[in-house]
Amino acid sequence: MNNALLDSPLNKHQLELLKLFSRELEEEDWLAIKRLIVQYLGEKITVAADKIWEEKQWTNEDMQALLEDHKRLPYDPKNKGT
């Protein structure tokens, strides 16, 4: 396990979650809770993205241009990913 995670103290919210889940949960319940958390965070991200979209006055054409724009470096066979 990552030692950095073990060395850092838990904040009050993390401790509260640990207390909440101190009892045994059915796998179905655990999956439902994880889905709720992911849904909540997804909605927050969507709201933030919509806000930026409106602030920048982006259009669907702007987004399509971003999707088609390739800003990758050319392939270098000497680069082995190290």
PDB file with SEQRES, HELIX, SHEET and CRYST1 records, atoms N, CA, C and O in Angstrom:
SEQRES   1 A   82  MET ASN ASN ALA LEU LEU ASP SER PRO LEU ASN LYS HIS          
SEQRES   2 A   82  GLN LEU GLU LEU LEU LYS LEU PHE SER ARG GLU LEU GLU          
SEQRES   3 A   82  GLU GLU ASP TRP LEU ALA ILE LYS ARG LEU ILE VAL GLN          
SEQRES   4 A   82  TYR LEU GLY GLU LYS ILE THR VAL ALA ALA ASP LYS ILE          
SEQRES   5 A   82  TRP GLU GLU LYS GLN TRP THR ASN GLU ASP MET GLN ALA          
SEQRES   6 A   82  LEU LEU GLU ASP HIS LYS ARG LEU PRO TYR ASP PRO LYS          
SEQRES   7 A   82  ASN LYS GLY THR                                              
HELIX    1 AA1 ASN A    3  ASP A    7  1                                   5    
HELIX    2 AA2 LYS A   12  LEU A   20  1                                   9    
HELIX    3 AA3 GLU A   27  LYS A   56  1                                  30    
HELIX    4 AA4 ASN A   60  GLU A   68  1                                   9    
CRYST1    1.000    1.000    1.000  90.00  90.00  90.00 P 1           1          
ATOM      1  N   MET A   1       0.848  -1.185   0.000  1.00  0.00           N  
ATOM      2  CA  MET A   1       0.000   0.000   0.000  1.00  0.00           C  
ATOM      3  C   MET A   1       0.886   1.238   0.000  1.00  0.00           C  
ATOM      4  O   MET A   1       2.011   1.189   0.498  1.00  0.00           O  
ATOM      5  N   ASN A   2       0.414   2.313  -0.532  1.00  0.00           N  
ATOM      6  CA  ASN A   2       1.160   3.551  -0.636  1.00  0.00           C  
ATOM      7  C   ASN A   2       1.393   4.151   0.757  1.00  0.00           C  
ATOM      8  O   ASN A   2       0.437   4.481   1.459  1.00  0.00           O  
ATOM      9  N   ASN A   3       2.673   4.292   1.157  1.00  0.00           N  
ATOM     10  CA  ASN A   3       2.998   4.823   2.485  1.00  0.00           C  
ATOM     11  C   ASN A   3       2.554   6.262   2.659  1.00  0.00           C  
ATOM     12  O   ASN A   3       2.227   6.668   3.774  1.00  0.00           O  
ATOM     13  N   ALA A   4       2.533   7.054   1.580  1.00  0.00           N  
ATOM     14  CA  ALA A   4       2.100   8.456   1.687  1.00  0.00           C  
ATOM     15  C   ALA A   4       0.658   8.524   2.167  1.00  0.00           C  
ATOM     16  O   ALA A   4       0.294   9.417   2.932  1.00  0.00           O  
ATOM     17  N   LEU A   5      -0.158   7.581   1.719  1.00  0.00           N  
ATOM     18  CA  LEU A   5      -1.550   7.566   2.161  1.00  0.00           C  
ATOM     19  C   LEU A   5      -1.655   7.223   3.639  1.00  0.00           C  
ATOM     20  O   LEU A   5      -2.501   7.763   4.351  1.00  0.00           O  
ATOM     21  N   LEU A   6      -0.807   6.338   4.088  1.00  0.00           N  
ATOM     22  CA  LEU A   6      -0.855   5.926   5.485  1.00  0.00           C  
ATOM     23  C   LEU A   6      -0.308   7.003   6.410  1.00  0.00           C  
ATOM     24  O   LEU A   6      -0.758   7.121   7.550  1.00  0.00           O  
ATOM     25  N   ASP A   7       0.651   7.788   5.941  1.00  0.00           N  
ATOM     26  CA  ASP A   7       1.279   8.816   6.761  1.00  0.00           C  
ATOM     27  C   ASP A   7       0.423  10.072   6.895  1.00  0.00           C  
ATOM     28  O   ASP A   7       0.578  10.822   7.858  1.00  0.00           O  
ATOM     29  N   SER A   8      -0.474  10.308   5.943  1.00  0.00           N  
ATOM     30  CA  SER A   8      -1.269  11.531   6.008  1.00  0.00           C  
ATOM     31  C   SER A   8      -2.468  11.313   6.917  1.00  0.00           C  
ATOM     32  O   SER A   8      -3.146  10.289   6.831  1.00  0.00           O  
ATOM     33  N   PRO A   9      -2.727  12.288   7.795  1.00  0.00           N  
ATOM     34  CA  PRO A   9      -3.879  12.148   8.692  1.00  0.00           C  
ATOM     35  C   PRO A   9      -5.187  12.280   7.918  1.00  0.00           C  
ATOM     36  O   PRO A   9      -5.262  12.981   6.909  1.00  0.00           O  
ATOM     37  N   LEU A  10      -6.192  11.608   8.400  1.00  0.00           N  
ATOM     38  CA  LEU A  10      -7.499  11.693   7.765  1.00  0.00           C  
ATOM     39  C   LEU A  10      -8.207  12.957   8.229  1.00  0.00           C  
ATOM     40  O   LEU A  10      -8.101  13.353   9.389  1.00  0.00           O  
ATOM     41  N   ASN A  11      -8.936  13.589   7.299  1.00  0.00           N  
ATOM     42  CA  ASN A  11      -9.697  14.771   7.698  1.00  0.00           C  
ATOM     43  C   ASN A  11     -11.022  14.328   8.316  1.00  0.00           C  
ATOM     44  O   ASN A  11     -11.349  13.141   8.308  1.00  0.00           O  
ATOM     45  N   LYS A  12     -11.778  15.277   8.848  1.00  0.00           N  
ATOM     46  CA  LYS A  12     -13.012  14.927   9.572  1.00  0.00           C  
ATOM     47  C   LYS A  12     -14.040  14.243   8.682  1.00  0.00           C  
ATOM     48  O   LYS A  12     -14.813  13.413   9.161  1.00  0.00           O  
ATOM     49  N   HIS A  13     -14.062  14.573   7.402  1.00  0.00           N  
ATOM     50  CA  HIS A  13     -15.023  13.957   6.486  1.00  0.00           C  
ATOM     51  C   HIS A  13     -14.656  12.495   6.213  1.00  0.00           C  
ATOM     52  O   HIS A  13     -15.523  11.624   6.148  1.00  0.00           O  
ATOM     53  N   GLN A  14     -13.362  12.251   6.057  1.00  0.00           N  
ATOM     54  CA  GLN A  14     -12.912  10.879   5.843  1.00  0.00           C  
ATOM     55  C   GLN A  14     -13.194  10.020   7.080  1.00  0.00           C  
ATOM     56  O   GLN A  14     -13.616   8.869   6.967  1.00  0.00           O  
ATOM     57  N   LEU A  15     -12.957  10.590   8.244  1.00  0.00           N  
ATOM     58  CA  LEU A  15     -13.239   9.855   9.477  1.00  0.00           C  
ATOM     59  C   LEU A  15     -14.727   9.550   9.615  1.00  0.00           C  
ATOM     60  O   LEU A  15     -15.108   8.466  10.056  1.00  0.00           O  
ATOM     61  N   GLU A  16     -15.562  10.511   9.237  1.00  0.00           N  
ATOM     62  CA  GLU A  16     -17.009  10.305   9.311  1.00  0.00           C  
ATOM     63  C   GLU A  16     -17.437   9.178   8.370  1.00  0.00           C  
ATOM     64  O   GLU A  16     -18.290   8.362   8.719  1.00  0.00           O  
ATOM     65  N   LEU A  17     -16.845   9.138   7.189  1.00  0.00           N  
ATOM     66  CA  LEU A  17     -17.161   8.050   6.254  1.00  0.00           C  
ATOM     67  C   LEU A  17     -16.727   6.697   6.825  1.00  0.00           C  
ATOM     68  O   LEU A  17     -17.446   5.706   6.701  1.00  0.00           O  
ATOM     69  N   LEU A  18     -15.561   6.666   7.443  1.00  0.00           N  
ATOM     70  CA  LEU A  18     -15.101   5.416   8.051  1.00  0.00           C  
ATOM     71  C   LEU A  18     -16.070   4.944   9.128  1.00  0.00           C  
ATOM     72  O   LEU A  18     -16.369   3.754   9.218  1.00  0.00           O  
ATOM     73  N   LYS A  19     -16.558   5.868   9.939  1.00  0.00           N  
ATOM     74  CA  LYS A  19     -17.538   5.506  10.970  1.00  0.00           C  
ATOM     75  C   LYS A  19     -18.823   4.982  10.321  1.00  0.00           C  
ATOM     76  O   LYS A  19     -19.404   3.993  10.769  1.00  0.00           O  
ATOM     77  N   LEU A  20     -19.248   5.660   9.268  1.00  0.00           N  
ATOM     78  CA  LEU A  20     -20.476   5.267   8.571  1.00  0.00           C  
ATOM     79  C   LEU A  20     -20.364   3.841   8.034  1.00  0.00           C  
ATOM     80  O   LEU A  20     -21.327   3.076   8.079  1.00  0.00           O  
ATOM     81  N   PHE A  21     -19.200   3.497   7.534  1.00  0.00           N  
ATOM     82  CA  PHE A  21     -19.009   2.182   6.925  1.00  0.00           C  
ATOM     83  C   PHE A  21     -18.336   1.188   7.865  1.00  0.00           C  
ATOM     84  O   PHE A  21     -17.784   0.185   7.413  1.00  0.00           O  
ATOM     85  N   SER A  22     -18.376   1.458   9.161  1.00  0.00           N  
ATOM     86  CA  SER A  22     -17.741   0.538  10.104  1.00  0.00           C  
ATOM     87  C   SER A  22     -18.514  -0.776  10.215  1.00  0.00           C  
ATOM     88  O   SER A  22     -17.969  -1.786  10.661  1.00  0.00           O  
ATOM     89  N   ARG A  23     -19.780  -0.759   9.809  1.00  0.00           N  
ATOM     90  CA  ARG A  23     -20.537  -2.002   9.822  1.00  0.00           C  
ATOM     91  C   ARG A  23     -20.414  -2.679   8.456  1.00  0.00           C  
ATOM     92  O   ARG A  23     -20.100  -2.045   7.448  1.00  0.00           O  
ATOM     93  N   GLU A  24     -20.663  -3.944   8.461  1.00  0.00           N  
ATOM     94  CA  GLU A  24     -20.577  -4.727   7.224  1.00  0.00           C  
ATOM     95  C   GLU A  24     -21.683  -4.305   6.261  1.00  0.00           C  
ATOM     96  O   GLU A  24     -22.843  -4.183   6.655  1.00  0.00           O  
ATOM     97  N   LEU A  25     -21.322  -4.083   5.003  1.00  0.00           N  
ATOM     98  CA  LEU A  25     -22.300  -3.708   3.972  1.00  0.00           C  
ATOM     99  C   LEU A  25     -22.441  -4.833   2.964  1.00  0.00           C  
ATOM    100  O   LEU A  25     -21.474  -5.521   2.637  1.00  0.00           O  
ATOM    101  N   GLU A  26     -23.643  -5.007   2.486  1.00  0.00           N  
ATOM    102  CA  GLU A  26     -23.853  -5.941   1.375  1.00  0.00           C  
ATOM    103  C   GLU A  26     -23.183  -5.348   0.141  1.00  0.00           C  
ATOM    104  O   GLU A  26     -23.119  -4.128  -0.008  1.00  0.00           O  
ATOM    105  N   GLU A  27     -22.691  -6.196  -0.731  1.00  0.00           N  
ATOM    106  CA  GLU A  27     -22.025  -5.735  -1.953  1.00  0.00           C  
ATOM    107  C   GLU A  27     -22.954  -4.845  -2.775  1.00  0.00           C  
ATOM    108  O   GLU A  27     -22.515  -3.842  -3.338  1.00  0.00           O  
ATOM    109  N   GLU A  28     -24.219  -5.204  -2.846  1.00  0.00           N  
ATOM    110  CA  GLU A  28     -25.217  -4.423  -3.592  1.00  0.00           C  
ATOM    111  C   GLU A  28     -25.343  -3.005  -3.023  1.00  0.00           C  
ATOM    112  O   GLU A  28     -25.446  -2.036  -3.775  1.00  0.00           O  
ATOM    113  N   ASP A  29     -25.336  -2.893  -1.692  1.00  0.00           N  
ATOM    114  CA  ASP A  29     -25.418  -1.580  -1.054  1.00  0.00           C  
ATOM    115  C   ASP A  29     -24.170  -0.753  -1.340  1.00  0.00           C  
ATOM    116  O   ASP A  29     -24.260   0.440  -1.632  1.00  0.00           O  
ATOM    117  N   TRP A  30     -23.004  -1.394  -1.254  1.00  0.00           N  
ATOM    118  CA  TRP A  30     -21.750  -0.696  -1.508  1.00  0.00           C  
ATOM    119  C   TRP A  30     -21.712  -0.177  -2.942  1.00  0.00           C  
ATOM    120  O   TRP A  30     -21.292   0.956  -3.178  1.00  0.00           O  
ATOM    121  N   LEU A  31     -22.143  -0.986  -3.894  1.00  0.00           N  
ATOM    122  CA  LEU A  31     -22.172  -0.545  -5.293  1.00  0.00           C  
ATOM    123  C   LEU A  31     -23.142   0.614  -5.489  1.00  0.00           C  
ATOM    124  O   LEU A  31     -22.851   1.542  -6.244  1.00  0.00           O  
ATOM    125  N   ALA A  32     -24.286   0.572  -4.820  1.00  0.00           N  
ATOM    126  CA  ALA A  32     -25.259   1.665  -4.928  1.00  0.00           C  
ATOM    127  C   ALA A  32     -24.680   2.967  -4.376  1.00  0.00           C  
ATOM    128  O   ALA A  32     -24.877   4.034  -4.957  1.00  0.00           O  
ATOM    129  N   ILE A  33     -23.964   2.876  -3.252  1.00  0.00           N  
ATOM    130  CA  ILE A  33     -23.346   4.063  -2.657  1.00  0.00           C  
ATOM    131  C   ILE A  33     -22.276   4.626  -3.583  1.00  0.00           C  
ATOM    132  O   ILE A  33     -22.192   5.839  -3.771  1.00  0.00           O  
ATOM    133  N   LYS A  34     -21.459   3.751  -4.162  1.00  0.00           N  
ATOM    134  CA  LYS A  34     -20.433   4.217  -5.093  1.00  0.00           C  
ATOM    135  C   LYS A  34     -21.064   4.896  -6.306  1.00  0.00           C  
ATOM    136  O   LYS A  34     -20.562   5.913  -6.785  1.00  0.00           O  
ATOM    137  N   ARG A  35     -22.172   4.328  -6.801  1.00  0.00           N  
ATOM    138  CA  ARG A  35     -22.863   4.950  -7.944  1.00  0.00           C  
ATOM    139  C   ARG A  35     -23.387   6.339  -7.585  1.00  0.00           C  
ATOM    140  O   ARG A  35     -23.292   7.265  -8.391  1.00  0.00           O  
ATOM    141  N   LEU A  36     -23.936   6.487  -6.384  1.00  0.00           N  
ATOM    142  CA  LEU A  36     -24.432   7.788  -5.935  1.00  0.00           C  
ATOM    143  C   LEU A  36     -23.312   8.828  -5.880  1.00  0.00           C  
ATOM    144  O   LEU A  36     -23.489   9.969  -6.306  1.00  0.00           O  
ATOM    145  N   ILE A  37     -22.165   8.420  -5.353  1.00  0.00           N  
ATOM    146  CA  ILE A  37     -21.032   9.340  -5.263  1.00  0.00           C  
ATOM    147  C   ILE A  37     -20.560   9.737  -6.661  1.00  0.00           C  
ATOM    148  O   ILE A  37     -20.322  10.915  -6.927  1.00  0.00           O  
ATOM    149  N   VAL A  38     -20.427   8.767  -7.541  1.00  0.00           N  
ATOM    150  CA  VAL A  38     -19.986   9.053  -8.912  1.00  0.00           C  
ATOM    151  C   VAL A  38     -20.998   9.954  -9.624  1.00  0.00           C  
ATOM    152  O   VAL A  38     -20.610  10.880 -10.335  1.00  0.00           O  
ATOM    153  N   GLN A  39     -22.285   9.688  -9.437  1.00  0.00           N  
ATOM    154  CA  GLN A  39     -23.323  10.518 -10.052  1.00  0.00           C  
ATOM    155  C   GLN A  39     -23.228  11.958  -9.548  1.00  0.00           C  
ATOM    156  O   GLN A  39     -23.296  12.902 -10.335  1.00  0.00           O  
ATOM    157  N   TYR A  40     -23.072  12.119  -8.237  1.00  0.00           N  
ATOM    158  CA  TYR A  40     -22.962  13.451  -7.640  1.00  0.00           C  
ATOM    159  C   TYR A  40     -21.759  14.204  -8.209  1.00  0.00           C  
ATOM    160  O   TYR A  40     -21.885  15.356  -8.625  1.00  0.00           O  
ATOM    161  N   LEU A  41     -20.600  13.558  -8.225  1.00  0.00           N  
ATOM    162  CA  LEU A  41     -19.402  14.212  -8.747  1.00  0.00           C  
ATOM    163  C   LEU A  41     -19.532  14.503 -10.241  1.00  0.00           C  
ATOM    164  O   LEU A  41     -19.058  15.537 -10.712  1.00  0.00           O  
ATOM    165  N   GLY A  42     -20.164  13.605 -10.982  1.00  0.00           N  
ATOM    166  CA  GLY A  42     -20.390  13.837 -12.406  1.00  0.00           C  
ATOM    167  C   GLY A  42     -21.262  15.054 -12.660  1.00  0.00           C  
ATOM    168  O   GLY A  42     -21.012  15.830 -13.582  1.00  0.00           O  
ATOM    169  N   GLU A  43     -22.292  15.214 -11.830  1.00  0.00           N  
ATOM    170  CA  GLU A  43     -23.163  16.383 -11.969  1.00  0.00           C  
ATOM    171  C   GLU A  43     -22.404  17.674 -11.664  1.00  0.00           C  
ATOM    172  O   GLU A  43     -22.605  18.685 -12.338  1.00  0.00           O  
ATOM    173  N   LYS A  44     -21.528  17.644 -10.649  1.00  0.00           N  
ATOM    174  CA  LYS A  44     -20.728  18.822 -10.329  1.00  0.00           C  
ATOM    175  C   LYS A  44     -19.808  19.188 -11.490  1.00  0.00           C  
ATOM    176  O   LYS A  44     -19.661  20.365 -11.820  1.00  0.00           O  
ATOM    177  N   ILE A  45     -19.197  18.196 -12.103  1.00  0.00           N  
ATOM    178  CA  ILE A  45     -18.304  18.437 -13.239  1.00  0.00           C  
ATOM    179  C   ILE A  45     -19.091  19.005 -14.411  1.00  0.00           C  
ATOM    180  O   ILE A  45     -18.624  19.922 -15.087  1.00  0.00           O  
ATOM    181  N   THR A  46     -20.277  18.471 -14.655  1.00  0.00           N  
ATOM    182  CA  THR A  46     -21.107  18.960 -15.756  1.00  0.00           C  
ATOM    183  C   THR A  46     -21.493  20.421 -15.552  1.00  0.00           C  
ATOM    184  O   THR A  46     -21.439  21.218 -16.489  1.00  0.00           O  
ATOM    185  N   VAL A  47     -21.883  20.771 -14.328  1.00  0.00           N  
ATOM    186  CA  VAL A  47     -22.244  22.158 -14.026  1.00  0.00           C  
ATOM    187  C   VAL A  47     -21.036  23.079 -14.248  1.00  0.00           C  
ATOM    188  O   VAL A  47     -21.172  24.153 -14.836  1.00  0.00           O  
ATOM    189  N   ALA A  48     -19.862  22.658 -13.778  1.00  0.00           N  
ATOM    190  CA  ALA A  48     -18.651  23.467 -13.950  1.00  0.00           C  
ATOM    191  C   ALA A  48     -18.308  23.622 -15.431  1.00  0.00           C  
ATOM    192  O   ALA A  48     -17.942  24.711 -15.874  1.00  0.00           O  
ATOM    193  N   ALA A  49     -18.424  22.544 -16.191  1.00  0.00           N  
ATOM    194  CA  ALA A  49     -18.128  22.614 -17.626  1.00  0.00           C  
ATOM    195  C   ALA A  49     -19.133  23.505 -18.347  1.00  0.00           C  
ATOM    196  O   ALA A  49     -18.752  24.279 -19.225  1.00  0.00           O  
ATOM    197  N   ASP A  50     -20.403  23.406 -17.992  1.00  0.00           N  
ATOM    198  CA  ASP A  50     -21.423  24.263 -18.603  1.00  0.00           C  
ATOM    199  C   ASP A  50     -21.148  25.733 -18.327  1.00  0.00           C  
ATOM    200  O   ASP A  50     -21.337  26.583 -19.197  1.00  0.00           O  
ATOM    201  N   LYS A  51     -20.701  26.026 -17.112  1.00  0.00           N  
ATOM    202  CA  LYS A  51     -20.394  27.414 -16.740  1.00  0.00           C  
ATOM    203  C   LYS A  51     -19.259  27.954 -17.602  1.00  0.00           C  
ATOM    204  O   LYS A  51     -19.347  29.067 -18.120  1.00  0.00           O  
ATOM    205  N   ILE A  52     -18.202  27.178 -17.756  1.00  0.00           N  
ATOM    206  CA  ILE A  52     -17.073  27.600 -18.592  1.00  0.00           C  
ATOM    207  C   ILE A  52     -17.513  27.753 -20.036  1.00  0.00           C  
ATOM    208  O   ILE A  52     -17.135  28.714 -20.706  1.00  0.00           O  
ATOM    209  N   TRP A  53     -18.313  26.805 -20.519  1.00  0.00           N  
ATOM    210  CA  TRP A  53     -18.825  26.839 -21.890  1.00  0.00           C  
ATOM    211  C   TRP A  53     -19.542  28.171 -22.141  1.00  0.00           C  
ATOM    212  O   TRP A  53     -19.318  28.827 -23.158  1.00  0.00           O  
ATOM    213  N   GLU A  54     -20.405  28.555 -21.196  1.00  0.00           N  
ATOM    214  CA  GLU A  54     -21.161  29.798 -21.341  1.00  0.00           C  
ATOM    215  C   GLU A  54     -20.254  31.021 -21.238  1.00  0.00           C  
ATOM    216  O   GLU A  54     -20.393  31.965 -22.017  1.00  0.00           O  
ATOM    217  N   GLU A  55     -19.322  31.010 -20.278  1.00  0.00           N  
ATOM    218  CA  GLU A  55     -18.410  32.139 -20.110  1.00  0.00           C  
ATOM    219  C   GLU A  55     -17.581  32.382 -21.361  1.00  0.00           C  
ATOM    220  O   GLU A  55     -17.351  33.529 -21.745  1.00  0.00           O  
ATOM    221  N   LYS A  56     -17.133  31.310 -21.992  1.00  0.00           N  
ATOM    222  CA  LYS A  56     -16.293  31.425 -23.184  1.00  0.00           C  
ATOM    223  C   LYS A  56     -17.117  31.549 -24.465  1.00  0.00           C  
ATOM    224  O   LYS A  56     -16.574  31.760 -25.549  1.00  0.00           O  
ATOM    225  N   GLN A  57     -18.443  31.414 -24.321  1.00  0.00           N  
ATOM    226  CA  GLN A  57     -19.375  31.496 -25.451  1.00  0.00           C  
ATOM    227  C   GLN A  57     -18.986  30.520 -26.570  1.00  0.00           C  
ATOM    228  O   GLN A  57     -18.988  30.859 -27.753  1.00  0.00           O  
ATOM    229  N   TRP A  58     -18.655  29.303 -26.148  1.00  0.00           N  
ATOM    230  CA  TRP A  58     -18.304  28.273 -27.105  1.00  0.00           C  
ATOM    231  C   TRP A  58     -19.545  27.789 -27.837  1.00  0.00           C  
ATOM    232  O   TRP A  58     -20.660  27.856 -27.318  1.00  0.00           O  
ATOM    233  N   THR A  59     -19.332  27.303 -29.043  1.00  0.00           N  
ATOM    234  CA  THR A  59     -20.397  26.718 -29.856  1.00  0.00           C  
ATOM    235  C   THR A  59     -20.051  25.251 -30.121  1.00  0.00           C  
ATOM    236  O   THR A  59     -18.961  24.787 -29.786  1.00  0.00           O  
ATOM    237  N   ASN A  60     -20.987  24.538 -30.721  1.00  0.00           N  
ATOM    238  CA  ASN A  60     -20.707  23.150 -31.106  1.00  0.00           C  
ATOM    239  C   ASN A  60     -19.589  23.089 -32.136  1.00  0.00           C  
ATOM    240  O   ASN A  60     -18.820  22.129 -32.169  1.00  0.00           O  
ATOM    241  N   GLU A  61     -19.501  24.114 -32.976  1.00  0.00           N  
ATOM    242  CA  GLU A  61     -18.433  24.164 -33.978  1.00  0.00           C  
ATOM    243  C   GLU A  61     -17.064  24.314 -33.293  1.00  0.00           C  
ATOM    244  O   GLU A  61     -16.081  23.706 -33.719  1.00  0.00           O  
ATOM    245  N   ASP A  62     -17.011  25.131 -32.228  1.00  0.00           N  
ATOM    246  CA  ASP A  62     -15.763  25.274 -31.472  1.00  0.00           C  
ATOM    247  C   ASP A  62     -15.345  23.929 -30.883  1.00  0.00           C  
ATOM    248  O   ASP A  62     -14.169  23.567 -30.937  1.00  0.00           O  
ATOM    249  N   MET A  63     -16.285  23.200 -30.330  1.00  0.00           N  
ATOM    250  CA  MET A  63     -15.974  21.907 -29.733  1.00  0.00           C  
ATOM    251  C   MET A  63     -15.513  20.916 -30.799  1.00  0.00           C  
ATOM    252  O   MET A  63     -14.571  20.156 -30.574  1.00  0.00           O  
ATOM    253  N   GLN A  64     -16.155  20.920 -31.926  1.00  0.00           N  
ATOM    254  CA  GLN A  64     -15.745  20.025 -33.007  1.00  0.00           C  
ATOM    255  C   GLN A  64     -14.321  20.343 -33.453  1.00  0.00           C  
ATOM    256  O   GLN A  64     -13.534  19.436 -33.721  1.00  0.00           O  
ATOM    257  N   ALA A  65     -13.990  21.643 -33.535  1.00  0.00           N  
ATOM    258  CA  ALA A  65     -12.628  22.041 -33.911  1.00  0.00           C  
ATOM    259  C   ALA A  65     -11.620  21.534 -32.876  1.00  0.00           C  
ATOM    260  O   ALA A  65     -10.539  21.073 -33.243  1.00  0.00           O  
ATOM    261  N   LEU A  66     -11.961  21.614 -31.595  1.00  0.00           N  
ATOM    262  CA  LEU A  66     -11.069  21.100 -30.556  1.00  0.00           C  
ATOM    263  C   LEU A  66     -10.883  19.590 -30.684  1.00  0.00           C  
ATOM    264  O   LEU A  66      -9.779  19.075 -30.504  1.00  0.00           O  
ATOM    265  N   LEU A  67     -11.962  18.890 -30.995  1.00  0.00           N  
ATOM    266  CA  LEU A  67     -11.879  17.437 -31.140  1.00  0.00           C  
ATOM    267  C   LEU A  67     -11.010  17.022 -32.324  1.00  0.00           C  
ATOM    268  O   LEU A  67     -10.346  15.987 -32.280  1.00  0.00           O  
ATOM    269  N   GLU A  68     -11.017  17.825 -33.374  1.00  0.00           N  
ATOM    270  CA  GLU A  68     -10.277  17.484 -34.588  1.00  0.00           C  
ATOM    271  C   GLU A  68      -8.845  18.001 -34.579  1.00  0.00           C  
ATOM    272  O   GLU A  68      -8.048  17.610 -35.432  1.00  0.00           O  
ATOM    273  N   ASP A  69      -8.501  18.870 -33.634  1.00  0.00           N  
ATOM    274  CA  ASP A  69      -7.173  19.454 -33.546  1.00  0.00           C  
ATOM    275  C   ASP A  69      -6.229  18.466 -32.877  1.00  0.00           C  
ATOM    276  O   ASP A  69      -6.466  18.048 -31.743  1.00  0.00           O  
ATOM    277  N   HIS A  70      -5.172  18.096 -33.566  1.00  0.00           N  
ATOM    278  CA  HIS A  70      -4.196  17.140 -33.034  1.00  0.00           C  
ATOM    279  C   HIS A  70      -2.938  17.894 -32.647  1.00  0.00           C  
ATOM    280  O   HIS A  70      -2.191  18.356 -33.510  1.00  0.00           O  
ATOM    281  N   LYS A  71      -2.707  18.017 -31.356  1.00  0.00           N  
ATOM    282  CA  LYS A  71      -1.536  18.748 -30.876  1.00  0.00           C  
ATOM    283  C   LYS A  71      -0.508  17.784 -30.295  1.00  0.00           C  
ATOM    284  O   LYS A  71       0.259  18.148 -29.404  1.00  0.00           O  
ATOM    285  N   ARG A  72      -0.497  16.585 -30.787  1.00  0.00           N  
ATOM    286  CA  ARG A  72       0.469  15.599 -30.297  1.00  0.00           C  
ATOM    287  C   ARG A  72       1.817  15.820 -30.966  1.00  0.00           C  
ATOM    288  O   ARG A  72       1.910  16.335 -32.080  1.00  0.00           O  
ATOM    289  N   LEU A  73       2.863  15.411 -30.244  1.00  0.00           N  
ATOM    290  CA  LEU A  73       4.203  15.457 -30.820  1.00  0.00           C  
ATOM    291  C   LEU A  73       4.331  14.327 -31.833  1.00  0.00           C  
ATOM    292  O   LEU A  73       3.674  13.295 -31.702  1.00  0.00           O  
ATOM    293  N   PRO A  74       5.185  14.522 -32.854  1.00  0.00           N  
ATOM    294  CA  PRO A  74       5.398  13.432 -33.816  1.00  0.00           C  
ATOM    295  C   PRO A  74       6.002  12.220 -33.119  1.00  0.00           C  
ATOM    296  O   PRO A  74       6.707  12.361 -32.120  1.00  0.00           O  
ATOM    297  N   TYR A  75       5.733  11.055 -33.634  1.00  0.00           N  
ATOM    298  CA  TYR A  75       6.240   9.810 -33.067  1.00  0.00           C  
ATOM    299  C   TYR A  75       7.754   9.786 -33.135  1.00  0.00           C  
ATOM    300  O   TYR A  75       8.337  10.081 -34.178  1.00  0.00           O  
ATOM    301  N   ASP A  76       8.396   9.434 -32.026  1.00  0.00           N  
ATOM    302  CA  ASP A  76       9.847   9.307 -31.959  1.00  0.00           C  
ATOM    303  C   ASP A  76      10.156   7.885 -31.497  1.00  0.00           C  
ATOM    304  O   ASP A  76       9.958   7.567 -30.325  1.00  0.00           O  
ATOM    305  N   PRO A  77      10.642   7.017 -32.403  1.00  0.00           N  
ATOM    306  CA  PRO A  77      10.895   5.615 -32.022  1.00  0.00           C  
ATOM    307  C   PRO A  77      11.975   5.484 -30.958  1.00  0.00           C  
ATOM    308  O   PRO A  77      12.046   4.452 -30.291  1.00  0.00           O  
ATOM    309  N   LYS A  78      12.826   6.506 -30.774  1.00  0.00           N  
ATOM    310  CA  LYS A  78      13.879   6.446 -29.740  1.00  0.00           C  
ATOM    311  C   LYS A  78      13.293   6.638 -28.344  1.00  0.00           C  
ATOM    312  O   LYS A  78      13.922   6.278 -27.349  1.00  0.00           O  
ATOM    313  N   ASN A  79      12.103   7.198 -28.271  1.00  0.00           N  
ATOM    314  CA  ASN A  79      11.470   7.422 -26.977  1.00  0.00           C  
ATOM    315  C   ASN A  79      10.768   6.135 -26.555  1.00  0.00           C  
ATOM    316  O   ASN A  79       9.742   5.757 -27.120  1.00  0.00           O  
ATOM    317  N   LYS A  80      11.324   5.490 -25.579  1.00  0.00           N  
ATOM    318  CA  LYS A  80      10.778   4.208 -25.111  1.00  0.00           C  
ATOM    319  C   LYS A  80       9.840   4.397 -23.929  1.00  0.00           C  
ATOM    320  O   LYS A  80       9.461   3.419 -23.285  1.00  0.00           O  
ATOM    321  N   GLY A  81       9.457   5.638 -23.630  1.00  0.00           N  
ATOM    322  CA  GLY A  81       8.549   5.877 -22.517  1.00  0.00           C  
ATOM    323  C   GLY A  81       9.242   5.866 -21.174  1.00  0.00           C  
ATOM    324  O   GLY A  81       8.586   5.703 -20.145  1.00  0.00           O  
ATOM    325  N   THR A  82      10.540   6.035 -21.159  1.00  0.00           N  
ATOM    326  CA  THR A  82      11.255   6.030 -19.884  1.00  0.00           C  
ATOM    327  C   THR A  82      11.579   7.423 -19.437  1.00  0.00           C  
ATOM    328  O   THR A  82      12.182   7.608 -18.380  1.00  0.00           O  
TER     329      THR A  82                                                      
END                                                                             
